[in-house]
Amino acid sequence: TIRPMRERTSTPAAASRQSPLPARRRWWQLPEDVTLPPREKESFSSLELLLFTPFHWLLKYPARLRPSNLVELTNEFLLRGNLAHNLIEQYYRTPGALSFSDADFNGWFETHFPQLITEQGATFLMPGRSADLAGFRHRLHRAMSELRRHLALARIHTVTPEQAVEGHFTGGTLAGYADLVLERDSRSGADRAIVDMKWSGFKKYSQKLAKNRHLQLAIYAELLRQKTGTWPTLAYFILDEARLLAPDDQMFAQARQVKPETNETAAHLWQRFLASYAWRREQLEAGRIEVALEGIPEDEDSVPPEEAIAPEYLNENYNDYLCLAGW
């Protein structure tokens, strides 16, 4: 017996509530029972976010939100910079590297560059990347050769790559790693320098020196001063152009000199940093977090004290939390 199917009847679906995505606003207010005490240890990376993009600092450190662990291809500029840093560090950890002849260096490079690419830069070995690899190899060899020349002219006798520096500031302990710490002997005693290596950005870092905004270098210089009692010479080395930038010729006679536009020095920049930190800490203690992004109008509370560092918008391409800032 075949029974007819019952006719299905439909009931109207309940209307769903639509909630709009949160809009961007310049300030967040934390609940009264949420406090943000100073962290046990800060670094330049964390403090840069606190000073210039507080909501990024909040989500990354106190909230401990983490980006996805899915493997993805590294940004091209970041990859080149990391590979260059690693090979330069490896070279200056090689015994006797400072006394190598050009032939010695070329032989070392011919051996270690292919190993570096195989172990850490395999994307350069993909089909169609041979020209990119050859260009990168040429630029890195030129950069290392030019750096060797500057160090020889400066009579550097000790190079410490990735030197740990640690000290104190008004917020507690401050620590980091300086790319290259150099030492030489002179009549007035041991001279020191900190060189921060960047893959690219000749114009950007020239402006930082000119406007006395080289905060990372200034922080590392102060931490080294706390240990040694004297301020080191500071410089940037731009790898893809093989050019050394320095505010004077005290140590590097053939560096590109970038004179500061004012009479302020790295010591003044350190004091401005402390003023900026105190300003942001006062906001944190009131539970106020600034979403300092371009496109969100500033207000009077966004203006730091006159003695602090002028505001700066950081590159949003390196902000993993943009979607959480609102829409």
C-alpha positions in Angstrom: 0.0 0.0 0.0 1.4 3.3 -1.0 0.4 6.1 1.3 0.3 9.7 0.0 2.9 12.0 1.5 1.7 14.6 3.8 1.9 18.1 2.6 4.6 20.0 4.4 3.6 23.2 6.0 6.2 25.9 6.7 6.2 28.3 9.6 7.6 31.8 9.1 11.1 32.1 10.5 11.6 34.4 13.4 13.0 37.7 12.3 16.7 37.8 13.1 18.1 40.8 14.9 20.9 42.6 13.1 23.6 44.2 15.1 25.8 46.8 13.4 29.5 46.3 13.5 31.1 48.6 16.1 32.1 51.9 14.6 35.6 53.3 15.1 36.1 55.9 17.8 39.2 57.6 19.0 38.9 56.5 22.7 38.0 53.4 24.5 37.0 53.4 28.2 37.9 50.4 30.3 35.5 49.2 33.0 36.2 50.5 36.5 37.3 47.1 37.8 40.0 46.7 35.1 43.4 48.0 36.0 46.6 48.1 33.9 49.6 48.2 36.2 53.1 48.7 34.7 54.5 45.5 33.2 57.5 43.8 34.7 59.7 44.5 31.7 59.3 46.6 28.6 61.1 46.8 25.3 61.3 49.4 22.5 58.8 47.3 20.5 56.2 47.4 23.3 56.8 51.0 24.3 56.6 52.2 20.7 53.0 50.7 20.6 52.1 52.2 23.9 53.2 55.7 22.9 51.9 55.8 19.4 49.1 53.1 19.1 47.9 52.4 22.6 45.0 50.1 21.6 47.5 47.9 19.7 49.6 47.7 22.9 46.5 46.9 25.0 45.4 44.0 22.8 48.9 42.6 22.3 50.2 42.7 25.8 47.7 43.1 28.6 44.9 41.3 26.6 47.4 38.8 25.2 45.5 38.3 21.9 47.6 36.4 19.4 47.4 36.2 15.6 46.8 32.9 13.9 49.5 30.3 14.0 48.9 29.3 10.4 52.1 29.4 8.4 52.2 32.2 5.8 54.8 33.7 3.5 56.9 36.4 5.2 56.7 39.9 3.9 59.4 40.3 1.2 61.2 43.3 2.8 61.0 41.6 6.2 62.4 38.4 4.8 65.4 40.2 3.2 66.0 42.1 6.3 66.0 39.0 8.5 68.3 37.1 6.2 70.7 40.0 6.0 70.7 40.4 9.8 71.3 36.7 10.3 74.2 36.5 7.9 75.9 39.6 9.3 75.5 38.3 12.8 77.0 35.0 11.8 79.9 36.8 10.1 80.9 38.9 13.1 80.6 35.9 15.4 83.3 34.2 13.3 86.7 34.3 15.0 89.1 36.8 13.3 86.4 38.3 11.1 87.7 41.9 11.6 91.1 40.9 10.2 89.8 39.1 7.1 91.2 40.2 3.8 88.8 40.8 0.9 89.6 37.4 -0.4 88.9 35.8 3.0 85.6 37.6 3.2 84.6 36.6 -0.4 85.4 33.0 0.3 83.4 33.1 3.6 80.4 34.7 1.8 80.5 32.2 -1.1 80.2 29.4 1.5 77.7 30.8 3.9 75.2 32.7 1.7 73.9 29.6 -0.1 73.6 27.8 3.3 71.5 30.7 4.6 69.2 30.7 1.6 68.7 26.9 1.8 67.9 27.0 5.5 66.0 30.2 5.9 65.2 31.7 2.5 63.9 28.8 0.4 61.3 31.0 -1.3 64.1 32.4 -3.3 64.7 28.9 -4.7 61.2 28.7 -6.2 60.9 28.7 -10.0 61.1 32.2 -11.5 63.0 33.7 -8.5 66.6 33.3 -9.8 66.8 37.0 -10.8 65.5 38.0 -7.3 68.0 35.7 -5.6 70.9 37.1 -7.7 69.8 40.7 -7.0 69.6 40.0 -3.2 72.9 38.3 -3.2 74.6 41.2 -5.0 73.1 43.8 -2.6 73.9 41.9 0.5 77.5 41.2 -0.6 77.9 44.9 -1.4 76.4 46.0 1.9 78.6 43.7 4.0 81.7 44.8 2.0 80.9 48.5 2.6 80.2 47.8 6.3 83.6 46.1 6.6 85.2 49.2 5.0 83.5 51.6 7.5 84.6 49.5 10.5 88.2 49.3 9.2 88.4 53.1 8.7 87.0 53.6 12.2 89.6 51.2 13.7 86.9 49.0 15.3 88.5 46.2 17.3 85.3 44.6 18.7 81.9 44.0 17.2 79.1 42.5 19.2 76.1 41.6 17.1 72.7 41.4 18.8 74.1 42.6 22.1 71.6 42.5 25.0 71.1 45.9 26.7 69.1 46.3 29.9 68.5 49.1 32.3 65.8 51.1 34.1 63.4 53.9 33.4 60.5 55.4 35.3 58.2 52.4 34.3 60.6 49.7 35.6 63.0 47.5 33.6 63.7 48.2 30.0 65.6 45.8 27.8 66.4 45.0 24.1 69.0 43.8 21.6 71.2 46.2 19.7 72.0 45.1 16.2 75.7 46.0 16.4 77.7 47.4 19.3 81.2 48.5 18.2 84.2 49.4 20.3 87.5 51.0 19.5 90.4 52.5 21.5 91.2 56.1 21.4 93.3 58.6 23.4 90.2 59.5 25.4 89.4 55.9 26.2 87.2 53.2 24.6 84.8 54.7 22.1 81.5 52.8 21.5 78.9 53.0 18.8 75.5 51.4 18.2 74.6 50.7 14.6 70.9 49.8 13.8 70.6 47.9 10.5 67.6 48.3 8.2 67.0 46.6 4.9 65.6 49.8 3.3 64.3 53.2 4.2 67.2 55.6 3.5 64.9 58.7 3.3 62.8 57.6 6.4 65.8 57.1 8.7 67.6 60.2 7.4 64.5 62.1 8.5 64.5 60.4 11.9 68.1 61.5 12.5 67.4 65.0 11.2 64.3 65.5 13.4 65.8 63.7 16.4 63.1 61.0 16.3 65.5 57.9 16.3 63.8 56.6 19.5 65.0 53.0 19.3 68.6 54.1 19.0 68.2 56.7 21.7 66.8 54.0 24.1 69.6 51.6 23.4 72.1 54.4 23.8 70.7 55.3 27.2 70.7 51.7 28.4 74.4 51.3 27.3 75.2 54.7 29.0 73.7 53.4 32.2 76.2 50.5 32.0 79.3 52.3 30.7 78.8 55.9 31.9 79.2 57.5 28.4 76.9 58.0 25.4 77.8 56.0 22.3 77.9 57.2 18.8 74.7 56.3 16.9 74.2 55.3 13.3 71.9 53.6 10.8 73.2 51.2 8.1 70.7 50.9 5.2 71.5 47.5 3.7 69.9 47.7 0.3 71.8 50.9 -0.5 74.9 50.0 1.5 74.9 53.5 3.1 75.8 54.5 6.6 73.9 57.4 8.2 75.3 59.2 11.2 74.6 62.6 12.9 78.3 63.5 12.9 81.7 62.2 11.9 83.1 61.5 15.3 83.5 57.8 14.6 82.5 57.3 11.0 84.4 59.7 8.8 82.8 58.6 5.5 79.3 58.1 6.7 76.5 60.2 5.2 76.2 62.9 7.9 72.6 63.9 8.8 72.8 67.0 11.0 69.9 67.4 13.4 67.6 70.3 12.6 67.7 71.4 16.2 70.2 71.5 19.0 68.6 68.5 20.7 70.5 65.2 21.1 69.7 61.6 21.9 69.8 62.6 25.6 67.0 65.1 24.9 65.0 62.5 23.0 65.3 60.1 26.0 63.8 62.9 28.3 61.0 63.4 25.7 60.4 59.7 25.8 60.0 59.7 29.6 57.5 62.6 29.3 55.5 60.7 26.7 55.5 57.6 28.8 54.2 59.5 31.9 51.4 61.0 29.7 50.3 57.6 28.5 50.5 56.0 31.9 48.2 58.7 33.3 45.7 57.8 30.6 46.0 54.1 31.4 45.4 54.7 35.0 42.1 56.5 34.1 41.2 53.5 31.9 41.4 55.5 28.7 42.9 53.9 25.6 43.5 55.9 22.4 42.8 54.3 19.1 45.4 56.3 17.3 44.8 55.5 13.7 44.7 57.6 10.6 41.1 58.4 9.6 39.8 58.7 13.2 39.6 62.4 14.0 41.9 63.5 16.8 40.7 65.6 19.8 42.5 67.7 22.4 43.3 64.6 24.5 45.3 63.3 21.6 47.8 66.1 21.9 50.8 65.2 24.1 52.5 67.7 26.4 54.9 70.1 24.8 57.9 68.4 26.4 56.9 64.9 25.0 57.5 63.3 21.6 55.3 64.5 18.8 52.7 61.9 17.8 53.4 59.5 14.9 51.1 57.1 13.0 52.7 53.7 12.7 52.5 51.6 9.6 49.1 49.8 9.7 50.4 46.9 7.6 52.1 45.6 10.7 49.0 45.9 13.0 47.3 42.6 13.5 44.4 44.2 15.4 43.0 46.7 12.9 39.6 44.9 12.6 39.2 45.1 16.3 39.5 48.8 16.2 36.1 49.1 14.6 34.6 49.7 11.2 
